[in-house]
Each structure stands twice: as C-alpha cells, then as structure tokens.
C-alpha cells in the first residue's frame, strides 16, 4: 500500500497564477479530505468528499478555491488566481470509516510570491 | 457537536523526563479519540487511538494515553523523552454514530526536547 500520494511536494508560483494540487487516495477509501495548515490558523478542513461527491465545502476560503474528484482514485484542489496569503501546506487525507481515523499524505508546500 | 482542547501550544521537557500532553474533549455521544504526530516537513501520522476497548491505549514509540470519561480527558504520556520525539502533536475526536463525519482536531502542541 503506497499510502495517500500528493503531488507536487513543493510548489512556488507567482501571484495571479493558477495552482493545481493533486491527491491519490488509498484504494478502497471512500472519503477524501483536503486540509490547509498555516502557523497562524493551524489545521483547517477545506472540503471533503464521500464516494466522489463533495459533502461539505464550508471551509473553502473563497471562490478562488475549487476542488474536484472525477473518480475514486484522484482529486484536485485548484486555486485561481493565487495570492500570497494562500501560502501554506495543503494536506490530503483518506479514510474508509472517518470515525476510525484518517491516513494523511505528505502534503504540498505552496509558496505564492 | 464535538470539540477538542489541547492545553499548552508549546511544551518543553528535558531528555529522559516524563512527557505529558493534555487533551480534553466534548462530545454528545461516546467518542473515539486519537493522537496524531507530525514531524517537521511531514504529514500527520497516527500515534494511537481509543475506540471503546481498553481505556489505556498504547501507541508507537513508547507513547500511551488513557481515556478518562469522568474527566473528559485523553492525555498523552511517555515515561522518558527522547530527542526524536520533538514534533507537533494533535489530539482529535470523532463521534461514531453521532451523525458527524470525521475527526475534529485540536490546535496542536509543539513538543520541545531539551538536551
């Protein structure tokens, strides 16, 4: 089992550019979560999916953020246009039964300059 | 609704000393409880979890935690700290059957080990 795979590990982009973060969940996990981690705000849940359907996107900061899950093995988090305040580490996590815990990916460190 | 409070955003202990990281929760149903550890530049790893079996739970790297319903606590301990324990620790709670999907995380405690 390769675990939750995120790409890229690091991303540096200029303000105004589009950024796409990718996640491959563990096979068989029906739930997928996107989190953002910053020093100031800690770990924030952005959105989660169940069976590829977005269930709760109340944590998405604004319309510049969008997330999709076209199939059970792939999800994207897109920021367009990006801003310096979007700089953070973005984590993807998956689970078959969320009440029993999640498996996290290694994260994508995004820097917007 | 569920919530988690971690007392102390930073905890500093000497190498070889007892580690105690505090976590209190609130939950409308009997909860499941978790401790995750995050080493620098890495994702969160599950350290241990309580899912209504034994109240004293043993995890990886010599850590353990005890579920105390009367105190609504799930404190994390390790008898003797090692330099490699320096990391961020997150407590989390879930409500199986409570209608809420997933975990609620605390704000984290940064553990510093003094040589």
HADDOCK unambig.tbl for C-alpha pairs under 7 A between the chains (distance, minus, plus):
assign (segid A and resid 42 and name CA) (segid B and resid 107 and name CA) 6.04 0.50 0.50
assign (segid A and resid 98 and name CA) (segid B and resid 101 and name CA) 6.23 0.50 0.50
assign (segid A and resid 98 and name CA) (segid B and resid 102 and name CA) 4.43 0.50 0.50
assign (segid A and resid 98 and name CA) (segid B and resid 103 and name CA) 6.84 0.50 0.50
assign (segid A and resid 99 and name CA) (segid B and resid 94 and name CA) 5.26 0.50 0.50
assign (segid A and resid 99 and name CA) (segid B and resid 95 and name CA) 6.44 0.50 0.50
assign (segid A and resid 99 and name CA) (segid B and resid 96 and name CA) 5.36 0.50 0.50
assign (segid A and resid 99 and name CA) (segid B and resid 101 and name CA) 6.72 0.50 0.50
assign (segid A and resid 99 and name CA) (segid B and resid 102 and name CA) 5.14 0.50 0.50
assign (segid A and resid 99 and name CA) (segid B and resid 103 and name CA) 6.52 0.50 0.50
assign (segid A and resid 101 and name CA) (segid B and resid 103 and name CA) 6.97 0.50 0.50
assign (segid A and resid 104 and name CA) (segid B and resid 43 and name CA) 6.03 0.50 0.50
assign (segid A and resid 104 and name CA) (segid B and resid 44 and name CA) 5.84 0.50 0.50
assign (segid A and resid 104 and name CA) (segid B and resid 45 and name CA) 6.99 0.50 0.50
assign (segid A and resid 105 and name CA) (segid B and resid 43 and name CA) 5.82 0.50 0.50
assign (segid A and resid 106 and name CA) (segid B and resid 42 and name CA) 5.36 0.50 0.50
assign (segid A and resid 106 and name CA) (segid B and resid 43 and name CA) 4.31 0.50 0.50
assign (segid A and resid 107 and name CA) (segid B and resid 43 and name CA) 5.99 0.50 0.50
